[in-house]
């Protein structure tokens, strides 16, 4: 969660698809070439100084001036690339969100607005890219100019030294040859520096991921017997983006109890589930499962024992049977029986369980999407269930029957259900009102 506080999905996709390759190229090519160039420059410089120290000092002075100019240009390039990289990330994120919600945007009449925003973002990317190209081209031009002027200065200086009998023609010829060999690596090293500065903001993005602290604590405890399903929150405090979500929160859910949780949006109800699943850790207090802290359990074990159905669920494109039973825990007969119980009509799918569900579940209704999430969870037959608005998209007529099935499937299991729907609250043994600073306001 700490990482996603600062980074968007679109930006992360750019990091994984482009920035990692840039880092790889830098480490395998640019760095090795720079090392070779430094060795060559050092060797030739020593040779030139031995032959004529005055000429050597002149060449090194010009090299220092070139380095200072490249350093200033490199700093400007880095600043430009930081802005360019930010623009690219924003555009990638906007594109991803727009494509995922294309139908809703069209239905809401936002096509022109989104097109205008896309053009604005695209212009920002193009403008920053052009600035970056001009700056890099300028740096390369400085290198070419240095190469030409440097050679010209050495020839003029050497000619003067020859005329005044301070240098032989042979020495001038040798110096000219070696200066040509020297300036090539110097310019190449300067270009490598520019390339590093050009890549640095992108590399920093990769480093941010690598250095993101693993704040999710996990243990290696796996109980030898089946879990009972006692869930306890003891004085739990949790904040997100410096905002307190839970403050000295206490709760105990008994084995086999179905607990309903209600409360206004954004108050932190879904955070309860993230904490139980160890997707985030509390700032203070403890969360226990069967008198053992959640963080002491092996994460894989926790997630094998807890069935979670989120508000949006998740449906990845593929065959219906693979979506309903991704781990192959059941038979087609049992899957069809669950579909019948939860009123997911198999005849609605042209190829039955082999029907392909499109990307972003475009060929599913909201109710079908939610029923699939419930069926998949019940197929896995977990000991504890966390259901977040499990009937929000289901019509009222179907909800009555589905709530009965949910109650039947949860019999003998510990369950917490977050909902605003009165019908599903009827199957709960206890209901709490999750009320901000007071946490548990009372019972319904």
Buried (B, 14 or more C-beta within 10 A) or exposed (E): EEEEEEBBEBBBBBBEEBBBEBBEEBEEEBEEBBEEBBEBBEEBBEBBBEBBEEBBEBBBEBBEEBBEBBEEBBEBBBBBBBBBBBBBBBBBBBBBBBEEBBEEBEEEEBEEEBEEBBEEBBEBBEEBBEBBEEBBEEBBEBBEEBBEEBBEBBBEBBEEBBEEEEBEEEBBEBBBEBBEBBBBBBBBBBBBBBBBBBBBBBBBBBEEBEEEEEEEEBBEEEEEEEBBBBBBBBEBBBEBEEEEBBBEBEBEBBBBBBBBBBBEEEBBBBBBBBBBBBBBBBBEBEBBBBEBBBBEBBBEBBBBBBBBBBBEBEBEBEBBBBBBBEEEEBEEEEBBEBBEBBBBEEEEBEEBBEBBBEEBBEBBEEBBBBBBBBBBBBBBEBBBBBBBBBBBBBEEEBBBEBBBBBBEBBEEBBBBBBBEBEBBBEBBEEBBBBBBEEBBBEEE
